[in-house]
């Protein structure tokens, strides 16, 4: 069941969209602010519906920052801004589609299905961050020219971290994405795999790129 994150600060509209998604067979999670959305943006989210005018920031800036991290989750912008310049700005920021309010719910659902089909036809076979590269089909991992010997779980763990590069990834997010659990009861298992992955990513004489953020989770990128 595709999972969709809806970011919208109008309560009635948020409820209407969430209800329509559920009735159409989607698993909908909702957020009324960018801050709340950040905590829900797990690797198992297939699509984001994003309002641009939110109480704690500009959705367009959030979208640009999301895409700059290498996150390839499909994003459908849903906003009252209807000028050509607004549409161009949204698409240039990384939106996969752009709908103007008011809208027909049937059209929204059709566009969602289209974006999900497009994602299924065009899988992102290779993801990169810095000199790290993962081929999702062959499950080959390289750092620079060196091929790394990772176990399957470690590859999955690395993919989660790369999709959220330079962001804190919580243990709950890892447990859900890698072990398909909803809680962080796998804390010790996660810690062991993180330590093993950290050692395999190390390059003598260069700074570490995988960091433990005490009490919060883990971060792949520059030292916080």
Helices and strands as residue ranges (DSSP letters): E 3-7, H 11-23, E 27-31, H 34-40, E 47-50, E 53-54, E 57-58, H 59-68, E 74-79, H 84-92, E 97-100, H 105-121, E 126-129, E 132-135, E 140-143, E 146-148, H 152-163, E 168-169, H 171-179, H 187-201, E 210-213, E 217-220
